[in-house]
Each structure stands twice: as structure tokens, then as C-alpha cells.
Amino acid sequence: YWLSDSQYDLRGGGQVWFHRVITEVVAGDGLQSVASISIDFDPSYQRLDIHHLRVMRGDQTRTLDPALLVNTLRRERDLERAMYDGRLTAHIVTPDVRLGDVVDYAYSITGAQPIFGGRFALEAAFQWGCWVGETRERIVVDAGRDLVIQPWGEPPADQGRPLDGGGVEHLWVARDTPALRGEPDVPGWVRLAPRLRVADPMTWTDVADVFRAPYASPPALPDDLEAELATIAARAPTPAERVIEGLRLVQTGLRYHSVSLGDGGFVPRPVDRIWATRSGDCKDASRLLTAVLRRLGVEADPALVHTYSGHGLDQDAPTLVAFDHCITRVLCEGAVYWLDPTRYPQGGALPALTQVRYGWALPLVAEATLEAMGEDAPTPVSGSRETFALGPSAGGPSTLDVETVFRGWRADDMRRRLANEGPDELSRSYEDHYARAYGRVIVRQPLEVLDDMEGNALTLRERYELERAWEPRQGDKVAFTTLDDLFAPHLTPSRTADRRAPVDLGLPRRATSEIIVKLGKAFNIAPWDDVFEMDGVKATSRFEAAGEHSWRLTRSVTFSRRHLPADEAERYFDLREAALRSACLGLTDIPGAAKPEPFKVNWQLVFWLAWVAIIIAANLASASRSG
């Protein structure tokens, strides 16, 4: 990019956003992205004007008429998620764009979201995923209009000044900025690029006051809903039981469907309409659940959250665009619960119910302020037991029995997956998983599903016959290796040099795995008992005898913190790599030999060698073609 220029004129209580982009095609794969121009706007309150479109090739400039090239499309970008926002897309395919061409276009959008009442909020970045010659952000306001300016990183200084014709200009310019180096598993609230938030001064109480009136519960509910609630009240005597019944009523009865036309992206529909259509988005579901629980005698309020960057909200300046989701805060028997009525029906009694934890929430109540949502203690989310009964090392049938127990949010996730895919499709995915390692897999018994909804535990049982448990190796040797379904999926990411950002470890949790290997003869035991631990992260791996001709590999991983500071990343990467070296068990055997040899499998080394082999093969193939 040679130029990204954004200008906002806020004088007179209006809002006009002018944007100009100059970009060059520097590689063949950039032709499509540079030639295709898409501009989104909401016709219910915005007007789009395209000012110019030019293509520069060498010392020649070709000026095109945008009106002859533009197609206005209704492209619902979240259609597959049942979300409709009514926005239009002005789409232009610039003709005859070639490698080395420079495309220059500019447009303006007039109008702002009416519910904001003229309040402005912007977050601007000054570094991107590619080199940018110049990034400009300019805001013009009436004299006397103060703005809150919050920086992250080292954005450029404000070059603002009073304007001769009245008003004040704020201007930030960054030049010759290199491409931003990203990092994996960065928490959503971390801003790696230099950024600025510019907004009208507000408090969190002001923000809540803008939105809370439309969420008020109506004095009367629809008759059929009142009848359902009377039935719930009769069979659920305690407040905790009523919370669960009310939550499941909404979670099972409401189909997710969002229509965010105009102010619909910020305002829920009337309760009777929500219930009549049995559909709605997060705002509708939260409003309905709040009304249901209040009618059942439980204190409840809608609450705004941000699902990605919510853990940093307490450090951000309050704005009307600080949130992307609405949930329900429930006060029951002296405890606070954060419930999401848009989730697939959840299992468990109230104290054990999986709550949403997005860092901070803003309840839509009078005198509102941000409330910490807390974190859960690490609780068991999954435990698996794989039992291999290996046949003769040169061939013959081997069997595998698997039992996996999912708990808490993992049980909720698996319940939703079963509903979406069905047990047959899930079973096929598991068969494919084992077939990639052990050849053809024969299902000895259909997938068995045991669902304890109240205890929120879901058990899956699988039984297979393995065609090739033993893999031929060099000479007469054969080998059997277990798979790592625990350490590699949980201990992410892999090492990154000079880590700058914290590491997102995911939700606090504990997961375990037990692998039993039964073999028809003895072999030399080389037991181990490894513990890999640092503050907030612990992994264990233990290999031992489990009876005559049987051996057990037991592993666990526990996360008791959500985020890891950048200065602890190296220690975490060391822990991860050490744990992966104890992730699996391997056995080598020579048919007819008395005692096979056990060994640890270093999956990092296996993956690295496989990658090297792929590169070598690709180079050999390329050399063969060129010869």
C-alpha cells in the first residue's frame, strides 16, 4: 500500500467518513485483490459517494468512471450463521489491471448509527500485514468538542491544530511502516500494532443508559409463555432449579436468527415477537431469558460483553462499540452467574453449569459499571482410556477399545456436535483418525453414547479391530506406536522466537489420558515418571507395568491460568517440548524375539523429519521435471 487515508468530519453534529487508498500490484497473486474494490454501507442511515478511480501505469494515468463500473449487491456476509444486517456492498472490478499498476480510489460515507446520538468512536491501526508508505487518520470537530485519545504501542503524535474556518483538526501520520509480524495464540485484548482509540468522553454508566431501555421486561408475557412458566414454577421449587429450567426453555426453544437492519444491531425486538417467532439473536435471547427468570422470581439482567477482547475492557476508554455480544447476569441464592441463552442446551445443575467468562461485562442496569466475570478453577473436561490388545507382531488381529468421558463445557460441545453431525458421522471421523495410523479399521461395535444431562457428563465408547497395529520397519523389525491425543492438542502454540505478546492458554481445565497395551509376551520395561510444571501449567507422563504382559501410559495436563505473560513464554515452550518427548509409547519387535523394546516417541522429531522428507521429495520431483 502506498497510501491509506481516512478522514472524519464531525462538525455540526453530523459524520462524513472520507477514505482514499493507493495500492500497487507487486505480485501476480495480488491482481485480484487490488482490482476488486468492495465498500459496505447501511442504506437505512448512510449514503455512499465514490469520488474517483484511477489506474497508473508508468507515466500514464487512466481515469475511470466509477458509476459505469459499480454493482450494488446485498451480500450478507454472515448468512451461513443466520445473521442479516441489511448492508449493501458497492463492488467494482477495475478493468485491465496488470502487474506493476497502481490503483487509486476514494469514496465517502455520510451518516452514523442513529442510536449513538451523535457520539463518535474510532480505533485506528498504524501497522498492517504488509508495507505501507503512509497511513493517515484525520478527525475534524467543532471547537470545544473534547475527545478521549487512548494510545497502544507507539502510534504517531497528534499534529492537530485549530482551523481557520472554525473547528479543530486532529491528524496522525505514519510513514514507511514495515509489515507487522504476527504471533500465534495472542489474547484478543492484546494489540500488537500501534493503535489509537478516539472517542467522545463517556462513562460505562453512560454506555449502559444508551442501551438498557429497550431491554425492559414487559408487564405481561404471552399467554402460552405464561402457561409454560407456571408449569416450571410448579415442578421446580428452588430458585436454582428455576434458573436451569428457564435457561433450557430459551436455549431449546429459540432458533438463532439475527436481523440487524438499522438500529436492529443494537436493539432487541419485543418479547412477544421473539416468542411468537421462536427466533432471535443474542439481544433477543437475553431479553427473553431475563423476562422469563424475572417472572419465575429470579433476579436477572442483560449484560454486554466482548467475546474476543473482553479481558482488556477495564483498560479501555468506554465507547458504544466496545461490545459484540449480549448475555444474562443472574443473581441466585447469593451467587452471580453469567449465562448465555444462545448456546446449545447445556447440561448440569446450576452450581456446575458452564458459565461464560469473557473478562468483564456491563450489566444493563441503573448506575452500571463494569463487573469482573471471574474465572473457573481447572476442572476435568475430558478423560480417555484406550486399551490395545496387540496380536502377533508380524500380523494377526489387534483390537482397540476406547472410552472417553467429556465433562463441563466439553460435554456441552460434544452434545452439540452429535446433534449437528449425528453419531454415524462422528463415528466415521474417529475411524478415520485411527485408520491413518493403523491401516484399515473394522468397527466391532457401533459408537455408544451415554449422556448424563444432569451431571453434564457424556461418555463415548468405541470398539475396533486394527489391521496394521504393527508397522514394518527396517529389516525384520516391526513397531507399534500410540497416538498423542492429549499433549499436542492442548499444549499450544509451538515455539516462537522473541515472543512479544502474552500466550492465550485457553480456559482453565484438566484433561487426562490412560493407554493400556496388552501383549502376549514379556518385554523389557523402561518405566518413566515425568512431571513438567510451571506456574499455571502442569503436564505429567507415567509409564509402568499394569499386570502380566500389560503396560500403562498415564498422562495429564492441567491449566490453572488463562494467559501467560510474554516473559514466561520461553519457559512454557521448554515445558511443551519436554512434554512432547513423553507423549507416546513405542514398541519395537523382531518376530520370534523374546522381549520387544519400549521407547518414548518424540513427536516433535517425527513431525520435523516428515517435513524434511516432504521438502526433499518436492525438490527431487522438481529436479526430475526440469531435467
C-alpha positions in Angstrom: 0.0 0.0 0.0 1.3 3.5 -0.9 -1.5 5.3 1.0 -4.3 4.7 3.4 -6.0 8.0 4.2 -9.1 8.2 6.5 -10.7 11.5 7.4 -13.8 12.1 9.6 -15.7 15.3 9.6 -17.8 15.5 12.7 -18.7 19.2 12.6 -22.3 20.3 13.1 -23.3 17.0 14.7 -23.0 15.0 11.5 -20.5 12.4 10.4 -18.7 12.1 7.0 -16.0 9.5 6.5 -13.7 10.0 3.6 -11.3 7.2 2.6 -8.6 7.1 0.0 -6.5 4.1 -0.9 -3.5 3.8 -3.3 -2.1 0.3 -3.8 0.3 -1.3 -6.2 0.2 -4.8 -7.7 3.7 -6.2 -6.8 2.9 -9.9 -7.4 0.6 -11.9 -9.6 -1.5 -13.1 -6.7 -2.3 -9.5 -5.8 -4.0 -8.8 -9.1 -7.4 -9.9 -7.9 -7.3 -8.2 -4.5 -6.1 -4.9 -6.0 -8.6 -4.8 -8.9 -11.6 -5.8 -6.7 -13.0 -2.9 -4.6 -15.7 -3.6 -2.1 -17.4 -0.9 0.0 -20.0 -1.8 2.6 -22.7 0.7 3.9 -26.1 0.6 5.5 -28.6 2.4 3.2 -31.0 2.9 6.2 -28.9 5.7 7.5 -25.8 6.1 5.2 -25.1 7.5 1.8 -22.1 6.4 -0.3 -20.3 8.6 -2.8 -17.5 7.3 -4.9 -15.2 10.2 -5.9 -12.6 8.8 -8.3 -11.0 5.7 -9.6 -7.6 5.8 -11.4 -5.1 3.3 -12.7 -1.5 4.5 -13.1 0.9 2.5 -15.4 4.3 4.1 -15.7 3.8 7.7 -16.6 0.3 7.1 -17.9 -2.9 7.6 -15.8 -6.2 6.2 -16.8 -9.3 7.8 -15.2 -12.4 5.6 -14.9 -16.0 6.5 -14.2 -17.0 4.5 -11.1 -20.7 4.9 -11.9 -20.2 2.8 -15.0 -18.4 0.0 -13.2 -20.1 -0.3 -9.8 -22.5 -3.1 -8.9 -24.6 -2.7 -5.7 -25.0 -6.1 -4.1 -26.8 -7.3 -1.0 -24.1 -9.6 0.4 -25.0 -10.9 3.7 -21.5 -11.9 4.9 -22.8 -13.9 7.8 -25.7 -15.6 6.0 -24.5 -19.1 6.9 -24.7 -18.0 10.6 -28.3 -16.8 10.2 -27.2 -13.2 10.6 -28.7 -10.5 8.3 -27.6 -6.9 8.7 -29.2 -5.3 5.5 -25.9 -3.7 4.5 -25.2 -3.2 0.8 -21.8 -3.7 -1.0 -20.7 -1.4 -3.8 -18.5 -3.7 -5.8 -16.1 -2.6 -8.6 -13.9 -4.9 -10.7 -11.3 -2.5 -12.1 -10.7 -3.5 -15.8 -7.2 -4.2 -17.2 -5.1 -4.1 -14.1 -1.6 -5.6 -14.6 1.5 -6.4 -12.6 3.1 -3.1 -11.6 -0.1 -1.0 -11.9 -1.1 1.4 -9.2 -4.8 1.7 -8.4 -6.1 4.9 -6.6 -9.7 5.3 -5.5 -11.6 7.4 -3.0 -15.1 7.5 -1.5 -17.1 8.9 1.3 -19.9 7.6 3.5 -22.2 10.1 5.1 -24.3 9.2 8.2 -23.9 7.5 11.5 -25.8 4.9 13.6 -28.9 6.8 15.0 -28.9 5.1 18.3 -25.4 6.5 19.1 -27.0 10.0 19.3 -24.0 11.7 17.5 -21.4 10.1 19.8 -18.2 9.1 17.9 -15.8 6.2 18.4 -12.9 5.0 16.3 -10.0 2.6 16.8 -7.3 3.1 14.2 -4.2 0.9 13.5 -0.9 2.3 12.1 0.7 -1.0 11.0 -0.6 -3.8 8.8 0.3 -7.1 7.4 2.3 -5.5 4.5 4.5 -2.5 4.0 2.5 0.8 3.9 4.0 4.0 2.5 1.7 6.4 4.5 -1.2 5.9 6.9 -3.2 9.0 7.8 -6.0 9.4 10.3 -7.6 12.9 10.4 -10.6 14.0 12.5 -12.2 17.4 12.3 -14.5 18.5 15.1 -16.2 21.7 16.2 -14.3 24.0 18.6 -14.9 23.0 22.2 -15.6 19.3 21.4 -13.2 17.3 23.5 -12.2 13.8 22.5 -10.6 11.0 24.5 -7.5 9.8 22.8 -6.1 6.4 24.1 -2.8 5.0 22.5 -1.4 1.5 22.4 2.1 0.8 21.4 3.8 3.9 19.8 1.4 5.5 17.4 2.4 8.8 15.7 1.9 12.0 17.6 -1.2 14.2 17.1 -0.3 17.0 14.7 -3.7 18.7 15.4 -4.3 22.4 15.0 -7.2 25.0 15.0 -8.7 25.5 11.6 -9.0 29.0 10.1 -12.7 28.4 9.2 -13.5 27.2 12.7 -13.2 23.8 14.2 -10.2 21.7 15.3 -8.2 19.2 13.3 -6.6 16.1 14.8 -4.0 14.4 12.5 -1.9 11.3 12.9 0.5 10.2 10.1 2.7 7.1 10.0 5.2 6.7 7.1 7.2 3.8 5.7 5.8 1.2 8.2 7.1 -2.4 7.7 4.8 -5.4 7.7 3.6 -6.4 11.2 5.0 -9.7 12.5 2.1 -11.7 13.9 2.3 -14.4 16.6 0.0 -17.3 17.3 -2.4 -17.6 20.2 -2.3 -14.0 21.1 -5.2 -12.9 23.5 -7.8 -10.9 21.8 -7.3 -7.8 24.1 -3.6 -7.6 23.1 -2.9 -5.0 20.3 0.4 -5.8 18.6 0.2 -2.9 16.1 0.4 0.7 17.2 -3.2 1.9 17.6 -5.3 4.8 18.8 -8.8 4.9 20.2 -10.5 8.2 19.7 -14.0 8.8 21.2 -16.3 11.2 22.8 -15.9 11.1 26.6 -18.3 8.6 28.2 -18.6 6.5 31.4 -19.7 2.9 31.4 -22.9 4.2 33.1 -23.5 6.4 30.0 -23.0 3.4 27.7 -25.4 1.2 29.7 -28.0 4.0 29.7 -28.0 4.2 25.9 -28.9 0.6 25.5 -30.9 -0.5 28.6 -34.3 0.9 28.0 -35.1 -1.4 25.0 -34.3 -4.4 27.2 -37.0 -3.7 29.8 -39.3 -6.6 30.6 -42.9 -6.1 29.6 -45.6 -6.1 32.2 -47.3 -9.1 30.7 -45.9 -12.1 28.8 -47.7 -14.1 26.0 -50.4 -16.4 27.4 -48.7 -19.6 26.2 -45.4 -18.5 27.7 -47.1 -17.7 31.0 -48.5 -21.2 31.0 -45.1 -22.8 30.4 -43.6 -20.7 33.2 -46.4 -21.8 35.6 -45.6 -25.4 34.8 -41.9 -24.7 35.5 -42.7 -23.0 38.8 -44.8 -26.0 39.9 -42.1 -28.6 39.2 -39.0 -26.5 40.2 -39.4 -25.3 43.8 -36.0 -23.7 44.3 -34.6 -20.7 42.5 -31.6 -22.7 41.2 -33.8 -25.2 39.6 -35.9 -22.5 38.0 -32.8 -20.8 36.6 -31.9 -24.1 34.8 -35.4 -24.7 33.6 -35.7 -21.2 32.3 -32.4 -21.3 30.6 -33.1 -24.6 28.9 -36.5 -23.2 27.8 -34.8 -20.4 25.9 -31.9 -22.5 24.7 -34.1 -25.2 23.3 -37.0 -23.1 22.1 -35.2 -20.2 20.3 -33.6 -20.6 16.9 -30.7 -18.2 16.3 -31.7 -15.7 13.7 -30.3 -12.1 13.6 -31.9 -9.3 11.6 -29.8 -6.2 12.3 -31.3 -3.6 10.0 -30.8 0.0 11.0 -30.6 0.0 14.8 -31.5 -3.7 15.0 -27.9 -4.4 15.6 -28.2 -2.7 18.9 -31.9 -3.0 19.9 -33.8 -6.3 20.8 -37.2 -7.0 19.4 -40.4 -7.0 21.7 -40.7 -10.1 23.8 -44.0 -11.2 22.3 -42.5 -11.0 18.8 -39.4 -13.0 20.0 -41.6 -15.7 21.5 -44.1 -15.8 18.6 -41.3 -16.5 16.0 -39.2 -18.7 18.4 -36.2 -17.0 16.8 -33.8 -14.2 17.6 -30.2 -13.1 18.1 -28.2 -12.7 21.3 -30.1 -9.5 22.2 -33.4 -11.2 21.8 -32.4 -14.3 23.7 -31.0 -12.3 26.6 -34.1 -10.1 26.8 -36.4 -13.2 26.7 -34.4 -15.1 29.3 -34.3 -12.0 31.5 -38.1 -11.7 31.3 -38.6 -15.4 31.9 -36.4 -15.5 35.0 -37.9 -12.4 36.5 -41.3 -13.9 36.1 -40.0 -17.0 37.9 -38.9 -14.8 40.8 -35.1 -14.8 40.0 -33.1 -11.5 39.7 -31.7 -11.2 36.2 -30.4 -8.5 33.8 -29.0 -8.4 30.3 -25.2 -7.8 30.2 -23.0 -6.7 27.3 -19.6 -8.5 26.7 -16.9 -8.7 24.1 -16.2 -12.3 23.2 -12.7 -11.6 21.8 -11.2 -8.7 23.7 -13.3 -8.7 26.9 -10.4 -9.3 29.2 -9.0 -5.9 28.4 -12.2 -3.8 28.7 -11.3 -2.4 32.1 -8.2 -0.8 30.5 -10.1 0.7 27.5 -11.9 4.0 27.2 -15.7 3.5 27.4 -17.4 3.6 24.0 -20.7 2.5 22.4 -18.9 0.0 20.2 -17.0 -1.8 22.9 -19.2 -4.9 22.9 -20.1 -7.6 20.4 -22.5 -9.9 22.4 -25.3 -9.9 24.9 -25.7 -12.5 27.7 -27.6 -12.6 31.0 -26.4 -11.9 34.5 -28.3 -13.9 37.1 -28.2 -13.4 40.9 -29.4 -16.6 42.6 -29.0 -17.6 46.3 -26.2 -15.1 46.9 -24.1 -16.0 43.8 -23.7 -14.4 40.4 -24.0 -16.5 37.2 -23.1 -15.4 33.7 -25.4 -17.3 31.3 -25.5 -17.4 27.5 -29.0 -18.2 26.3 -27.8 -18.6 22.6 -25.8 -21.7 23.5 -26.8 -25.2 22.6 -28.8 -26.6 25.6 -26.4 -27.0 28.5 -26.2 -29.8 31.0 -25.6 -29.7 34.7 -27.2 -28.3 37.8 -26.7 -24.5 38.3 -23.6 -24.7 40.6 -21.8 -26.9 38.0 -23.2 -25.2 34.9 -20.6 -23.9 32.5 -20.7 -20.1 32.6 -19.3 -17.8 30.0 -16.1 -16.0 31.1 -15.2 -13.0 28.8 -13.3 -11.0 31.4 -15.6 -8.0 32.0 -19.3 -7.4 31.5 -21.5 -4.4 31.6 -25.0 -5.2 33.1 -27.7 -3.0 31.7 -28.9 -1.5 35.0 -29.0 1.9 36.5 -25.6 3.2 37.7 -23.9 0.4 35.8 -20.2 -0.2 35.8 -18.0 -3.0 34.5 -18.1 -6.2 36.5 -15.4 -8.8 36.6 -16.8 -12.2 35.4 -14.2 -14.2 37.2 -12.5 -17.5 36.1 -13.4 -21.1 36.7 -11.0 -23.3 38.6 -9.4 -26.0 36.5 -12.0 -28.8 36.4 -11.9 -32.1 34.5 -13.2 -31.7 30.9 -12.1 -35.0 29.4 -10.7 -38.3 30.3 -9.9 -41.1 27.9 -8.9 -44.7 28.2 -7.6 -46.7 25.2 -7.0 -50.4 25.6 -4.9 -52.1 22.9 -4.8 -55.9 22.7 -2.0 -56.5 20.2 -1.8 -59.6 18.1 1.4 -61.3 17.0 3.9 -58.8 15.9 4.0 -59.9 12.3 0.2 -59.8 11.8 -3.0 -61.1 13.1 -5.9 -59.2 14.7 -5.3 -56.5 17.2 -8.2 -54.7 19.0 -8.7 -51.3 20.4 -11.4 -50.3 23.0 -11.8 -46.6 23.7 -13.9 -44.9 26.4 -13.9 -41.1 26.6 -15.8 -39.1 29.3 -16.4 -35.5 28.5 -17.5 -33.1 31.3 -18.4 -29.5 31.7 -18.1 -27.4 28.6 -16.5 -30.2 26.7 -19.7 -32.3 27.3 -21.8 -29.3 26.0 -19.6 -29.1 22.9 -19.8 -32.8 22.2 -23.5 -32.8 22.7 -23.8 -30.0 20.1 -21.5 -31.8 17.7 -23.6 -35.0 18.0 -26.7 -33.0 17.3 -25.2 -31.3 14.2 -23.3 -34.3 12.7 -25.1 -37.3 14.1 -23.4 -40.3 15.7 -22.7 -42.0 12.4 -20.6 -39.1 11.0 -18.8 -38.7 14.3 -18.0 -42.4 14.4 -16.6 -42.2 10.8 -14.3 -39.3 11.8 -13.0 -41.4 14.7 -12.5 -44.4 12.4 -10.5 -42.2 10.0 -8.4 -40.9 12.9 -7.2 -44.5 13.8 -7.1 -45.7 10.2 -4.4 -43.1 9.4 -2.1 -44.7 11.9 -3.1 -48.4 11.9 -4.4 -49.1 8.4 -7.9 -50.4 7.8 -10.2 -50.2 10.9 -13.1 -52.6 11.4 -15.8 -51.4 13.8 -16.6 -54.2 16.2 -19.5 -52.3 17.8 -21.3 -49.1 16.8 -20.4 -45.9 18.7 -22.1 -46.0 22.1 -23.3 -42.6 23.5 -24.2 -42.3 27.2 -25.4 -38.9 28.2 -25.9 -37.8 31.8 -27.5 -34.4 31.2 -28.0 -33.5 34.8 -24.4 -34.5 35.7 -23.2 -32.9 32.5 -21.1 -35.9 31.6 -21.2 -37.5 28.2 -19.4 -40.9 27.5 -18.4 -42.3 24.2 -17.4 -45.9 23.7 -15.7 -47.2 20.6 -14.5 -50.7 19.7 -12.3 -51.5 16.7 -10.2 -54.2 15.1 -6.9 -52.9 13.7 -5.5 -54.3 10.5 -1.9 -53.0 11.0 -1.2 -52.2 14.6 2.4 -53.3 13.9 4.2 -51.2 11.3 7.0 -52.8 9.3 10.4 -51.2 9.9 13.9 -51.7 8.6 15.0 -55.3 8.3 12.9 -57.7 10.3 11.7 -55.2 12.8 8.1 -54.1 13.4 6.9 -51.2 15.6 3.8 -50.2 17.4 3.2 -46.6 18.5 0.5 -44.9 20.4 -1.0 -41.6 19.3 -0.9 -38.3 21.1 -4.4 -37.0 21.5 -3.6 -35.0 24.7 -0.3 -33.1 24.8 -0.1 -31.8 21.2 -3.8 -30.6 21.1 -3.6 -28.8 24.5 0.0 -27.6 24.7 -0.2 -24.9 22.0 1.4 -22.9 20.4 4.8 -24.1 19.3 7.9 -22.1 20.0 8.1 -18.6 18.5 11.3 -16.6 18.7 11.5 -13.4 20.6 7.9 -13.6 21.8 6.4 -10.1 22.3 2.8 -10.9 23.3 1.2 -13.0 26.0 0.1 -16.5 25.2 -3.5 -17.4 25.3 -3.7 -20.8 27.1 -7.5 -21.2 26.8 -10.0 -22.0 29.5 -8.7 -23.4 32.8 -9.1 -27.2 32.5 -7.7 -30.6 33.3 -7.6 -33.5 30.8 -6.3 -37.0 31.2 -5.4 -40.0 29.1 -4.7 -43.6 30.0 -3.4 -46.1 27.5 -3.2 -49.8 28.3 -1.2 -52.0 26.0 -1.7 -55.8 26.3 0.9 -58.0 24.6 1.1 -61.8 24.5 4.7 -61.9 25.8 7.0 -60.1 28.2 9.4 -57.3 27.2 12.0 -55.2 28.9 10.3 -52.4 30.9 11.9 -49.0 30.9 9.5 -47.1 33.1 9.3 -43.3 33.5 7.5 -40.9 35.7 7.9 -37.3 34.3 6.4 -34.1 35.6 6.6 -30.9 33.7 5.4 -27.9 35.7 5.5 -24.1 35.8 3.1 -21.5 37.3 -0.3 -22.3 35.9 0.7 -25.2 33.7 1.4 -28.8 34.6 1.8 -31.9 32.4 2.6 -35.5 33.7 3.6 -38.7 31.9 4.0 -42.0 33.7 4.8 -45.4 32.1 4.6 -48.5 34.2 3.6 -52.2 34.3 -0.1 -52.8 34.6 -0.1 -56.6 35.2 1.3 -59.6 33.4 2.2 -58.7 29.8 0.3 -55.4 30.2 1.7 -51.8 30.5 0.1 -48.5 31.2 0.9 -44.9 29.9 -0.9 -42.3 32.0 -0.8 -38.6 31.1 -2.5 -35.4 32.3 -2.4 -31.8 31.5 -3.7 -29.0 33.8 -4.1 -25.3 33.1 -4.9 -23.1 36.1 -4.4 -19.7 34.4 -5.8 -18.2 31.2 -3.0 -16.1 29.9 0.8 -16.4 30.1 3.0 -13.2 30.1 5.4 -12.9 27.3 8.4 -13.1 29.6 7.3 -16.6 30.7 6.9 -17.9 27.1 10.3 -19.4 26.8 9.8 -21.5 29.9 6.5 -22.6 28.6 7.9 -23.6 25.2 10.6 -25.6 27.0 7.9 -27.3 29.1 5.9 -28.1 25.9 8.8 -29.6 24.1 9.9 -31.7 27.0 6.3 -33.0 27.5 6.0 -33.9 23.8 9.0 -36.2 24.2 7.0 -38.2 26.7 3.7 -38.0 24.8 3.6 -41.5 23.3 4.8 -45.1 23.8 6.6 -47.0 21.1 7.4 -50.8 20.9 9.8 -52.4 18.5 9.9 -56.1 18.0 11.6 -58.7 15.9 9.2 -61.6 15.2 10.2 -64.5 17.3 12.2 -62.4 19.7 11.5 -62.9 23.4 11.3 -59.3 24.5 10.4 -56.3 22.5 11.9 -52.9 23.5 9.8 -50.0 24.6 10.7 -46.4 23.8 9.4 -42.9 24.2 8.2 -41.2 20.9 9.4 -37.7 20.3 6.6 -36.4 18.2 8.4 -33.1 17.5 11.2 -35.1 15.9 8.7 -37.2 13.9 6.9 -34.2 12.5 10.2 -32.5 11.7 11.6 -35.5 9.9 8.3 -35.9 8.0 8.5 -32.3 6.9 12.1 -32.6 5.8 11.2 -35.7 3.8 8.4 -33.8 2.0 10.8 -30.9 1.1 13.4 -33.4 -0.2 10.8 -35.2 -2.2 9.4 -32.0 -3.7 13.0 -30.9 -4.7 13.7 -34.2 -6.3 10.5 -34.1 -8.2 11.2 -30.5 -9.4 14.7 -31.5 -10.5 13.3 -34.5 -12.3 10.8 -32.3 -14.2 13.4 -29.7 -15.1 15.8 -32.4 -16.4 
